[in-house]
Structures are given as C-alpha cells and as structure tokens.
Amino acid sequence: MALLDYFLRKKGKQVTTASKAKERLQIIVAHERNSRNKQPDYLPELTADILKVLRKYIKVSDESFSINLDKKDGDLNVLELNIELHDEHGTH
C-alpha cells in the first residue's frame, strides 16, 4: 500500500505543479494583453483638442465622434478618427 501511496502522491504533486504553471501563464498572458490594449495617457487630452478644432468649423457632438489608437505590426501606431457629419438641414 505504501508503494501505491508513493505514486499517487507524486502524481498529485505533478498536477499541482502543472496547475500552478498554468495559472502563472494565464497571469502573464493577461498582463501582456492589458499592456497591449492600454491607451496612452495623452489620448483624452488629444481627443479634447481634436474636438475643439473640429468644432471651429463644423457641428460635432460627442456621440458622433470617436477616436481609437491601435498598435499594429510592432512599433506602428494607427490613430483612427470616426466623425459622423450632418448636413446643415439636420439630416444625415
């Protein structure tokens, strides 16, 4: 019986080690995703400045404007602006 207990304990330790390694890997992956999706600190101020300039020339509501900064292919950043423009008569 002691021999059987020895193998069962060892197998249980391997499962524990594997589950700990899996948990650590999940933490690392979550951290990497978070750092990749993190927006720079200047983005809210940049958004406000762009809206201020746009509003000098056209009517733009907060709901019709969106800005996103995506990281593409390593060091390349892409700034995407979406502006819903309405004509002077209030139609789309």
N, CA and C atoms as a LAMMPS dump frame, in Angstrom:
ITEM: TIMESTEP
0
ITEM: NUMBER OF ATOMS
276
ITEM: BOX BOUNDS ff ff ff
-5.0000000000000000e+02 5.0000000000000000e+02
-5.0000000000000000e+02 5.0000000000000000e+02
-5.0000000000000000e+02 5.0000000000000000e+02
ITEM: ATOMS id mol type element x y z
1 1 1 N 0.816 -1.187 0
2 1 2 C 0 0 0
3 1 3 C 0.867 1.261 0
4 2 1 N 1.982 1.256 0.689
5 2 2 C 2.867 2.402 0.768
6 2 3 C 3.43 2.733 -0.602
7 3 1 N 3.68 1.709 -1.406
8 3 2 C 4.189 1.932 -2.758
9 3 3 C 3.135 2.642 -3.605
10 4 1 N 1.899 2.241 -3.484
11 4 2 C 0.801 2.876 -4.214
12 4 3 C 0.631 4.326 -3.765
13 5 1 N 0.726 4.563 -2.454
14 5 2 C 0.636 5.924 -1.918
15 5 3 C 1.751 6.805 -2.475
16 6 1 N 2.933 6.247 -2.613
17 6 2 C 4.077 6.989 -3.146
18 6 3 C 3.782 7.501 -4.553
19 7 1 N 3.258 6.623 -5.418
20 7 2 C 2.971 7.026 -6.796
21 7 3 C 1.793 7.987 -6.877
22 8 1 N 0.801 7.789 -6.039
23 8 2 C -0.347 8.687 -6.042
24 8 3 C 0.044 10.076 -5.56
25 9 1 N 0.884 10.157 -4.525
26 9 2 C 1.341 11.454 -4.048
27 9 3 C 2.16 12.176 -5.11
28 10 1 N 3.03 11.45 -5.772
29 10 2 C 3.881 12.053 -6.794
30 10 3 C 3.022 12.584 -7.941
31 11 1 N 2.011 11.805 -8.345
32 11 2 C 1.114 12.243 -9.418
33 11 3 C 0.347 13.49 -8.988
34 12 1 N -0.087 13.528 -7.755
35 12 2 C -0.8 14.684 -7.24
36 12 3 C 0.075 15.927 -7.234
37 13 1 N 1.355 15.782 -6.927
38 13 2 C 2.279 16.912 -6.951
39 13 3 C 2.468 17.425 -8.364
40 14 1 N 2.499 16.515 -9.342
41 14 2 C 2.656 16.925 -10.735
42 14 3 C 1.445 17.729 -11.185
43 15 1 N 0.273 17.296 -10.785
44 15 2 C -0.941 18.034 -11.135
45 15 3 C -0.903 19.409 -10.5
46 16 1 N -0.47 19.495 -9.264
47 16 2 C -0.38 20.78 -8.585
48 16 3 C 0.626 21.68 -9.283
49 17 1 N 1.778 21.124 -9.658
50 17 2 C 2.795 21.897 -10.36
51 17 3 C 2.269 22.366 -11.714
52 18 1 N 1.575 21.496 -12.423
53 18 2 C 1.01 21.857 -13.725
54 18 3 C -0.05 22.941 -13.578
55 19 1 N -0.879 22.831 -12.559
56 19 2 C -1.922 23.847 -12.382
57 19 3 C -1.322 25.194 -11.989
58 20 1 N -0.245 25.16 -11.191
59 20 2 C 0.429 26.409 -10.841
60 20 3 C 1.08 27.04 -12.061
61 21 1 N 1.695 26.209 -12.899
62 21 2 C 2.314 26.726 -14.125
63 21 3 C 1.253 27.311 -15.056
64 22 1 N 0.113 26.646 -15.146
65 22 2 C -0.982 27.143 -15.983
66 22 3 C -1.491 28.474 -15.447
67 23 1 N -1.643 28.574 -14.143
68 23 2 C -2.106 29.811 -13.522
69 23 3 C -1.128 30.956 -13.773
70 24 1 N 0.166 30.672 -13.642
71 24 2 C 1.181 31.689 -13.901
72 24 3 C 1.16 32.148 -15.352
73 25 1 N 1.002 31.2 -16.255
74 25 2 C 0.929 31.532 -17.682
75 25 3 C -0.288 32.407 -17.972
76 26 1 N -1.417 32.093 -17.356
77 26 2 C -2.618 32.908 -17.546
78 26 3 C -2.398 34.332 -17.04
79 27 1 N -1.699 34.478 -15.943
80 27 2 C -1.407 35.812 -15.404
81 27 3 C -0.518 36.582 -16.367
82 28 1 N 0.499 35.91 -16.913
83 28 2 C 1.407 36.564 -17.859
84 28 3 C 0.654 36.987 -19.111
85 29 1 N -0.182 36.108 -19.645
86 29 2 C -0.955 36.434 -20.852
87 29 3 C -1.901 37.597 -20.581
88 30 1 N -2.575 37.594 -19.45
89 30 2 C -3.484 38.693 -19.107
90 30 3 C -2.723 40.001 -18.977
91 31 1 N -1.543 39.955 -18.377
92 31 2 C -0.721 41.158 -18.232
93 31 3 C -0.299 41.692 -19.599
94 32 1 N 0.115 40.808 -20.494
95 32 2 C 0.523 41.217 -21.84
96 32 3 C -0.647 41.832 -22.603
97 33 1 N -1.805 41.241 -22.498
98 33 2 C -2.998 41.798 -23.17
99 33 3 C -3.319 43.176 -22.627
100 34 1 N -3.242 43.313 -21.318
101 34 2 C -3.544 44.597 -20.68
102 34 3 C -2.566 45.671 -21.12
103 35 1 N -1.292 45.347 -21.163
104 35 2 C -0.307 46.354 -21.559
105 35 3 C -0.416 46.685 -23.041
106 36 1 N -0.834 45.735 -23.864
107 36 2 C -1 45.988 -25.29
108 36 3 C -2.211 46.88 -25.56
109 37 1 N -3.265 46.7 -24.78
110 37 2 C -4.505 47.448 -25.005
111 37 3 C -4.551 48.764 -24.238
112 38 1 N -3.552 49.03 -23.452
113 38 2 C -3.539 50.25 -22.655
114 38 3 C -3.357 51.467 -23.565
115 39 1 N -4.214 52.432 -23.398
116 39 2 C -4.141 53.658 -24.179
117 39 3 C -3.162 54.62 -23.51
118 40 1 N -2.473 55.417 -24.286
119 40 2 C -1.524 56.372 -23.693
120 40 3 C -2.247 57.425 -22.854
121 41 1 N -1.512 58.005 -21.924
122 41 2 C -2.079 58.996 -21.009
123 41 3 C -2.549 60.256 -21.731
124 42 1 N -1.939 60.573 -22.858
125 42 2 C -2.279 61.805 -23.569
126 42 3 C -3.531 61.678 -24.439
127 43 1 N -4.089 60.491 -24.594
128 43 2 C -5.217 60.308 -25.513
129 43 3 C -6.459 61.133 -25.144
130 44 1 N -6.87 61.216 -23.895
131 44 2 C -8.039 62.055 -23.582
132 44 3 C -7.819 63.528 -23.934
133 45 1 N -6.628 64.049 -23.663
134 45 2 C -6.33 65.444 -23.988
135 45 3 C -6.274 65.651 -25.505
136 46 1 N -5.707 64.689 -26.211
137 46 2 C -5.665 64.745 -27.673
138 46 3 C -7.071 64.742 -28.246
139 47 1 N -7.929 63.908 -27.706
140 47 2 C -9.324 63.842 -28.151
141 47 3 C -10.015 65.186 -27.947
142 48 1 N -9.826 65.793 -26.784
143 48 2 C -10.44 67.093 -26.498
144 48 3 C -9.921 68.169 -27.447
145 49 1 N -8.629 68.158 -27.721
146 49 2 C -8.042 69.142 -28.637
147 49 3 C -8.582 68.977 -30.059
148 50 1 N -8.684 67.738 -30.517
149 50 2 C -9.208 67.487 -31.872
150 50 3 C -10.657 67.94 -31.964
151 51 1 N -11.45 67.633 -30.951
152 51 2 C -12.848 68.079 -30.949
153 51 3 C -12.942 69.598 -30.955
154 52 1 N -12.095 70.258 -30.211
155 52 2 C -12.094 71.721 -30.153
156 52 3 C -11.83 72.32 -31.535
157 53 1 N -10.852 71.778 -32.242
158 53 2 C -10.531 72.273 -33.585
159 53 3 C -11.67 71.975 -34.552
160 54 1 N -12.211 70.769 -34.507
161 54 2 C -13.307 70.417 -35.406
162 54 3 C -14.519 71.327 -35.196
163 55 1 N -14.803 71.629 -33.944
164 55 2 C -15.973 72.446 -33.626
165 55 3 C -15.825 73.9 -34.069
166 56 1 N -14.62 74.314 -34.416
167 56 2 C -14.436 75.641 -35.006
168 56 3 C -15.07 75.711 -36.392
169 57 1 N -15.129 74.584 -37.068
170 57 2 C -15.545 74.562 -38.473
171 57 3 C -16.859 73.829 -38.722
172 58 1 N -17.167 72.824 -37.917
173 58 2 C -18.394 72.039 -38.132
174 58 3 C -19.037 71.7 -36.789
175 59 1 N -20.311 71.326 -36.852
176 59 2 C -21.013 70.87 -35.654
177 59 3 C -20.701 69.392 -35.454
178 60 1 N -20.135 69.096 -34.301
179 60 2 C -19.785 67.716 -33.963
180 60 3 C -20.246 67.453 -32.535
181 61 1 N -21.084 66.436 -32.353
182 61 2 C -21.494 66.067 -30.994
183 61 3 C -20.556 64.985 -30.475
184 62 1 N -20.519 64.818 -29.167
185 62 2 C -19.682 63.789 -28.568
186 62 3 C -20.088 62.395 -29.041
187 63 1 N -21.373 62.199 -29.295
188 63 2 C -21.872 60.897 -29.719
189 63 3 C -21.483 60.563 -31.159
190 64 1 N -21.226 61.589 -31.981
191 64 2 C -20.906 61.338 -33.39
192 64 3 C -19.4 61.315 -33.645
193 65 1 N -18.625 61.275 -32.58
194 65 2 C -17.17 61.332 -32.698
195 65 3 C -16.542 60.216 -31.87
196 66 1 N -15.598 59.508 -32.469
197 66 2 C -14.838 58.519 -31.701
198 66 3 C -13.393 58.518 -32.187
199 67 1 N -12.497 58.205 -31.288
200 67 2 C -11.073 58.167 -31.608
201 67 3 C -10.484 56.915 -30.964
202 68 1 N -9.66 56.209 -31.732
203 68 2 C -9.013 54.993 -31.239
204 68 3 C -7.555 55.006 -31.652
205 69 1 N -6.721 54.482 -30.792
206 69 2 C -5.303 54.338 -31.097
207 69 3 C -4.984 52.853 -31.01
208 70 1 N -4.588 52.274 -32.138
209 70 2 C -4.276 50.85 -32.197
210 70 3 C -2.806 50.649 -32.505
211 71 1 N -2.245 49.612 -31.92
212 71 2 C -0.853 49.258 -32.186
213 71 3 C -0.857 48.188 -33.271
214 72 1 N -0.125 48.434 -34.341
215 72 2 C -0.059 47.499 -35.471
216 72 3 C 1.397 47.151 -35.742
217 73 1 N 1.662 45.939 -36.055
218 73 2 C 2.973 45.493 -36.523
219 73 3 C 4.145 46.09 -35.744
220 74 1 N 4.24 45.746 -34.495
221 74 2 C 5.387 46.197 -33.703
222 74 3 C 5.244 47.613 -33.186
223 75 1 N 6.033 48.53 -33.742
224 75 2 C 6.074 49.903 -33.237
225 75 3 C 5.12 50.849 -33.938
226 76 1 N 4.393 50.387 -34.928
227 76 2 C 3.49 51.241 -35.697
228 76 3 C 2.193 51.473 -34.931
229 77 1 N 1.85 52.739 -34.713
230 77 2 C 0.584 53.103 -34.08
231 77 3 C -0.33 53.733 -35.119
232 78 1 N -1.609 53.377 -35.063
233 78 2 C -2.593 53.912 -36.001
234 78 3 C -3.651 54.673 -35.205
235 79 1 N -3.805 55.953 -35.523
236 79 2 C -4.826 56.788 -34.9
237 79 3 C -6.023 56.811 -35.827
238 80 1 N -7.162 56.359 -35.329
239 80 2 C -8.368 56.267 -36.142
240 80 3 C -9.414 57.245 -35.609
241 81 1 N -9.89 58.122 -36.485
242 81 2 C -10.951 59.073 -36.14
243 81 3 C -12.204 58.712 -36.914
244 82 1 N -13.321 58.686 -36.23
245 82 2 C -14.61 58.48 -36.876
246 82 3 C -15.504 59.646 -36.502
247 83 1 N -15.959 60.357 -37.526
248 83 2 C -16.802 61.531 -37.305
249 83 3 C -18.043 61.389 -38.172
250 84 1 N -19.186 61.449 -37.537
251 84 2 C -20.446 61.408 -38.26
252 84 3 C -20.827 62.838 -38.598
253 85 1 N -20.832 63.17 -39.882
254 85 2 C -21.116 64.537 -40.322
255 85 3 C -22.569 64.648 -40.764
256 86 1 N -23.202 65.73 -40.375
257 86 2 C -24.569 66.017 -40.767
258 86 3 C -24.579 67.244 -41.647
259 87 1 N -25.515 67.293 -42.59
260 87 2 C -25.59 68.499 -43.406
261 87 3 C -26.29 69.618 -42.604
262 88 1 N -26.356 70.79 -43.176
263 88 2 C -26.888 71.949 -42.45
264 88 3 C -28.369 71.834 -42.135
265 89 1 N -29.077 70.951 -42.839
266 89 2 C -30.525 70.826 -42.632
267 89 3 C -30.869 69.8 -41.555
268 90 1 N -29.837 69.202 -40.932
269 90 2 C -30.077 68.29 -39.825
270 90 3 C -30.311 66.861 -40.256
271 91 1 N -30.128 66.533 -41.517
272 91 2 C -30.272 65.14 -41.949
273 91 3 C -28.908 64.516 -42.102
274 92 1 N -28.877 63.211 -42.153
275 92 2 C -27.599 62.503 -42.282
276 92 3 C -27.065 62.583 -43.672
